[in-house]
Amino acid sequence: MEREIWFEKWLWSYMPCHWKGVAALFAVIALTLAAMFLVRYVVGDVDWLEIPVFFAGLLTMHMICKRHSR
């Protein structure tokens, strides 16, 4: 079974070339922002806790792009 191509590798980054790539991008951004707001709501005004949440979202998006690109 072949993987679907959702992203094109362009220089050192990935660009969505399919609607599923755009949907995955928006979904990961929305979940990352929701997690950042949840951390801020639960813990309080601790800015450094948002950094690991951001990098977890970045790593997740990188894994999705790498799996669904040429």
C-alpha atoms as an extended CHARMM CRD file, in Angstrom:
* protein
*
        70  EXT
         1         1  MET       CA              0.0000000000        0.0000000000        0.0000000000  PROA      1               0.0000000000
         2         2  GLU       CA              1.4410000000        3.3320000000       -1.0300000000  PROA      2               0.0000000000
         3         3  ARG       CA              1.3260000000        6.4310000000        1.1160000000  PROA      3               0.0000000000
         4         4  GLU       CA             -0.6230000000        9.4040000000       -0.1480000000  PROA      4               0.0000000000
         5         5  ILE       CA              1.4410000000       12.4550000000       -1.0550000000  PROA      5               0.0000000000
         6         6  TRP       CA              0.1550000000       15.4520000000        0.9140000000  PROA      6               0.0000000000
         7         7  PHE       CA              3.3400000000       17.5560000000        1.0000000000  PROA      7               0.0000000000
         8         8  GLU       CA              6.0520000000       18.5300000000       -1.4730000000  PROA      8               0.0000000000
         9         9  LYS       CA              9.5990000000       18.9860000000       -0.2460000000  PROA      9               0.0000000000
        10        10  TRP       CA             10.6710000000       22.4970000000       -1.1530000000  PROA      10              0.0000000000
        11        11  LEU       CA             14.2340000000       23.4990000000       -0.2440000000  PROA      11              0.0000000000
        12        12  TRP       CA             14.4530000000       22.5890000000        3.4580000000  PROA      12              0.0000000000
        13        13  SER       CA             10.7460000000       22.6560000000        4.2980000000  PROA      13              0.0000000000
        14        14  TYR       CA              7.4830000000       21.0250000000        3.2900000000  PROA      14              0.0000000000
        15        15  MET       CA              4.5890000000       22.6840000000        1.4810000000  PROA      15              0.0000000000
        16        16  PRO       CA              1.0790000000       21.1960000000        1.3780000000  PROA      16              0.0000000000
        17        17  CYS       CA              0.0640000000       20.1280000000       -2.1140000000  PROA      17              0.0000000000
        18        18  HSD       CA             -3.1750000000       18.3250000000       -1.2130000000  PROA      18              0.0000000000
        19        19  TRP       CA             -6.2020000000       19.3560000000        0.7900000000  PROA      19              0.0000000000
        20        20  LYS       CA             -5.3620000000       16.7060000000        3.4020000000  PROA      20              0.0000000000
        21        21  GLY       CA             -1.9920000000       18.3840000000        3.9420000000  PROA      21              0.0000000000
        22        22  VAL       CA             -3.6810000000       21.7190000000        4.5920000000  PROA      22              0.0000000000
        23        23  ALA       CA             -6.1780000000       20.0240000000        6.9130000000  PROA      23              0.0000000000
        24        24  ALA       CA             -3.3780000000       18.2850000000        8.8380000000  PROA      24              0.0000000000
        25        25  LEU       CA             -1.5190000000       21.5890000000        9.1510000000  PROA      25              0.0000000000
        26        26  PHE       CA             -4.5620000000       23.4130000000       10.5430000000  PROA      26              0.0000000000
        27        27  ALA       CA             -5.4180000000       20.4940000000       12.8560000000  PROA      27              0.0000000000
        28        28  VAL       CA             -1.9500000000       20.4050000000       14.4110000000  PROA      28              0.0000000000
        29        29  ILE       CA             -1.9090000000       24.1970000000       14.7770000000  PROA      29              0.0000000000
        30        30  ALA       CA             -5.3420000000       24.1730000000       16.4250000000  PROA      30              0.0000000000
        31        31  LEU       CA             -4.4020000000       21.3630000000       18.8190000000  PROA      31              0.0000000000
        32        32  THR       CA             -1.1010000000       23.0300000000       19.7110000000  PROA      32              0.0000000000
        33        33  LEU       CA             -2.8090000000       26.3510000000       20.4290000000  PROA      33              0.0000000000
        34        34  ALA       CA             -5.4910000000       24.5940000000       22.4790000000  PROA      34              0.0000000000
        35        35  ALA       CA             -2.7890000000       22.8160000000       24.4970000000  PROA      35              0.0000000000
        36        36  MET       CA             -0.9630000000       26.1220000000       25.0500000000  PROA      36              0.0000000000
        37        37  PHE       CA             -4.1310000000       27.8060000000       26.3050000000  PROA      37              0.0000000000
        38        38  LEU       CA             -4.9160000000       24.7940000000       28.4940000000  PROA      38              0.0000000000
        39        39  VAL       CA             -1.4410000000       24.9210000000       30.0490000000  PROA      39              0.0000000000
        40        40  ARG       CA             -1.8460000000       28.6350000000       30.7030000000  PROA      40              0.0000000000
        41        41  TYR       CA             -5.3110000000       28.0710000000       32.2270000000  PROA      41              0.0000000000
        42        42  VAL       CA             -4.3220000000       25.1300000000       34.4570000000  PROA      42              0.0000000000
        43        43  VAL       CA             -0.8560000000       26.2050000000       35.6000000000  PROA      43              0.0000000000
        44        44  GLY       CA             -1.2350000000       29.9460000000       35.4860000000  PROA      44              0.0000000000
        45        45  ASP       CA              1.0930000000       32.5410000000       34.0620000000  PROA      45              0.0000000000
        46        46  VAL       CA              4.1250000000       30.3090000000       33.5010000000  PROA      46              0.0000000000
        47        47  ASP       CA              5.4170000000       31.1330000000       30.0240000000  PROA      47              0.0000000000
        48        48  TRP       CA              8.2120000000       28.5700000000       29.8290000000  PROA      48              0.0000000000
        49        49  LEU       CA              5.7540000000       25.6380000000       29.8520000000  PROA      49              0.0000000000
        50        50  GLU       CA              4.4090000000       26.7330000000       26.4770000000  PROA      50              0.0000000000
        51        51  ILE       CA              7.7810000000       26.1070000000       24.8330000000  PROA      51              0.0000000000
        52        52  PRO       CA              7.7040000000       22.2750000000       25.1810000000  PROA      52              0.0000000000
        53        53  VAL       CA              4.0940000000       22.2440000000       23.9680000000  PROA      53              0.0000000000
        54        54  PHE       CA              5.1140000000       24.2670000000       20.9010000000  PROA      54              0.0000000000
        55        55  PHE       CA              8.0070000000       21.9520000000       20.0920000000  PROA      55              0.0000000000
        56        56  ALA       CA              5.7900000000       18.8750000000       20.5580000000  PROA      56              0.0000000000
        57        57  GLY       CA              3.4220000000       20.3170000000       17.9380000000  PROA      57              0.0000000000
        58        58  LEU       CA              6.3440000000       21.1500000000       15.6590000000  PROA      58              0.0000000000
        59        59  LEU       CA              7.7510000000       17.6300000000       15.9680000000  PROA      59              0.0000000000
        60        60  THR       CA              4.3250000000       16.1090000000       15.2910000000  PROA      60              0.0000000000
        61        61  MET       CA              3.9050000000       18.1980000000       12.1400000000  PROA      61              0.0000000000
        62        62  HSD       CA              7.4130000000       17.2990000000       10.9830000000  PROA      62              0.0000000000
        63        63  MET       CA              6.6800000000       13.5730000000       11.3640000000  PROA      63              0.0000000000
        64        64  ILE       CA              3.4160000000       13.9130000000        9.4080000000  PROA      64              0.0000000000
        65        65  CYS       CA              5.1590000000       15.8860000000        6.6400000000  PROA      65              0.0000000000
        66        66  LYS       CA              8.0300000000       13.4420000000        6.3990000000  PROA      66              0.0000000000
        67        67  ARG       CA              5.6750000000       10.4590000000        6.1730000000  PROA      67              0.0000000000
        68        68  HSD       CA              3.4180000000       12.0020000000        3.5150000000  PROA      68              0.0000000000
        69        69  SER       CA              5.9690000000       13.5710000000        1.1760000000  PROA      69              0.0000000000
        70        70  ARG       CA              7.9830000000       12.3420000000       -1.7640000000  PROA      70              0.0000000000
